[in-house]
């Protein structure tokens, strides 16, 4: 699993929707197809990209394939984003302080 594969996999909005579904619980392909409103072949292609990136794993349950989120790559992305998150938080804190100083609120417009 490479960082590029993770970012490429998550760049597509359909794959992000699948990841969000799998965040709730593991799901068989049929449920993912229904929830995403995609065709079965298209969903399978997206699942393959996610699987190859290491974001999901699959297990066979009788005739069904059940997909689950693999938390390890998500944790790696979270660790990579941590320094950027602190920059964003400091910017939001500065904005909050500025709004407090001026007395401006979003409702004052």
N, C-alpha and C positions, 0 to 999 in steps of 0.2 A: 504494500500500500504506500503510495507516494502522496506527498502534500498536493501535488498537481492533480492527481486522480480524485482526491477528496474535494478540492475546490471545483473541479470540472463536474463531478457528480452533483454537487449542491448548487451549481449555477442554474440548473433547469428548474423552473417553478413546479413542474409535475413531480419531479423527484423530491423536492422539498415538501410537497404535499404528502407524498408517500412516507417520508421520514416522520412528519408530524403525526400521521395516522399510527405509525408503528411506535411512536412515543407513548401512546395510550396503552397498547398491548400488542402482542404478536397477532398476526392476521393471516388467514389463507388468501391465496391470490384472488379468488372470487370476490372476497370482501373488498380487497384493494381496488379491483376493477370497478366494482359498483360504487364505491365511495368517491373515486376519482373521476368517474364518468369517461374513462378512456376505453379503447378496445382492449381485449385480452392480449393480442400480440404487442401492442404499444406498451401496455403495462409491463409485460414480460421483459421487453427491451430495457425499460427504465429500471426494473428490478435487477437485471443483469449488470447494468452500470453501477448501481448501488452495491451489489454483491462484490463485484470486482474491485471496487474502491475500499471494501472492507467495512462499509457502513451497516450492512445488514447480513444476517446469516439465515440460512434456510434449513428446514428439517422436513423430512417426509412423514406424513401422518396418514397412513393408508393410501388413498388415491390423491390426497391433497398435499400441496407444498405450503408450509406455514413459514412466513417471514417474520423475523424479529430484529429489532435494532441492536447493533453491537455498540455498547457504550464507549469502548476504548478509543476509537477514532474521534468521537465527539469530545471526549476528555482532552485529547491531544489538540483539537481545534480550540477548545476553551482555554487551554494553557497558552496557546499561541496568541489568542486575543487578549489575554489578561493585561499586558502593558497598554494596549490601545484603549481598553475599557477604563483604566485609571485616567488616561488623558481626557476621555469623554466626560467622566464624572467630574473632573476638576473644572471643565468648561461649563458644565451644568451648574456646579456650585457657584462659579463666578457670575453666571447669568442670574441665579437666584439672589445673590448679594446685590447685584446692580438693580434688580427690580425692587428689592427691599429698600434700597437707598432712594430711589426715585418715586416710590409709592405707586408705580405703574403695576397694573394687573391686567391679565388678558381681557377682563370685562370692561376695562376703561376705554376701549376703542370706540 
